[in-house]
Amino acid sequence: MTIRNVLYVMCDQLRWDHLGCAGHPFLKTPNIDALAARGVRFTQAYVQSGICGPSRMSAYTGRYVSSHGATHNRVPLSVGEVTLGWHLRESGRTLALAGKTHMLPDARGMKRLLLDGQDELAVLLREGWFTLVDRHDGHHAETDSAYADWLRAQGYDSTDPWTDYVIAVTDEAGATRNGWKMRNARYPARVKDAHSETAYTTDRGIAFMEEQGDRPWVLHLSYVKPHWPYIAPAPWHAMFTPEQCLPVARDAAERGNQAHPVLREFQAEEVARAFQQDDCIATVRPAYQGLVAQLDHHLGRVWEALDRLGRWRDTLVVFTSDHGDYLGDHWLGEKELFHDCIQRVPFLLYDPSGEADATRGSADDRFVEAIDAVPTILDGLGLDPAEHVVEGRSLLPLARGDAPAWRDAVFSELDWTFRGARRRLGLKTGQHHAWMVRTDRWKFVHWTDGFRPMLYDLVADPQEFHDLGADPALEGVREALRARLLAWFTGLKRRTTLTWAEAELRTDRHKAAGVFYGEW
């Protein structure tokens, strides 16, 4: 087989439209573009939830959120769920991690199974079957971590170097300011580029590849940027001006009493109110682009290592993101809801085999979902596709020029129980969910709690400004999309403890087992 290794690269909160190869007029990403030129760029790729935790659990299991059940950042993945790491382990391989996973241990499940100790199995289960090269999730203080220890060894003398240096900034007067305040995103971080989170994760990933020699490997290289805090080291913090950023996409039709109640309350969140200020947009968007440019620069180091080690010839490379970022679009900040700037992500696939030569450098507009990464990797390595549990589809046939019957819609979902918006709408803690189905023409969102649906005509209104969820003339469209959503929901794979071959073997077997009910 051509493919012996896998490099699965994921960025955090990287929008699909913030790449040179996706048409950004000012943000140059030559190294990501080079990967696109080597392989296929899937232009219509979508995540299964617009927030880190559930999106990543779908990416790591190959299953929709309604199937794996880890519906929010604060919800652990069940100990019974099967991840890519376990699929690989069954074939004698391991899944190495350098960077972020957002994996939470299922403490209750592990305690129930008496697996709450420190033995190897317990550690693997806590980490979702990842073997740690180095885990760094970012986004909060890490006083006792490999990255914190490494920073202190570089001379950053602090019990909490992440807070005091990585996300702290120095203003024009030389004063230290708090990087959590988005107004300070215009200033450089107090760490050098070489000591930043992006550089550190890159270093760990390259070192891992170098240490493997000719042994086959699978590495998840998972960056925490360009996720907030939006603090970039010099020179990346000042690389772009507000005029070199994409214009904010928002419309008065999205505000006020005519807006969907949930959208209106998300617009009332603190982060949304901040991004409704032009000064915030003009400060954060250039820094965000600087973080993307920095990420691209360090990915160039990864590509160089693959070249130096001779690994382009036998390594499958997947590059994607776990969701986008509003950055002020739709009068919102952060993520979670169903607009394309959140749900749509970059997805690049490099297949080293000769069968993929004809599609190199192409853009494929067929619908791709984040859950397709797991079956693509299993397919590339010639492993059991685990069709009884994996809900995504391998992309290798598309990369190799085949034209199989393909999906005509993508699906995503949200558990918004944990947002203050729920309380402001007077809802008690419980099951508060929404599901999206997106086709070429329509985007339909079904809400629980008695809220009306959302509907967008993506041909007439590609920026998704005008919600047609209450338009009486489109009830037939909504009903058809509601039925499409129900058909998808009924097709989820809930029976996961038997393979399809085992299910077939157990079909109509009662007499072979000595059970003769029904005879006359």
Disulfide bonds with the S-S distance in Angstrom:
none
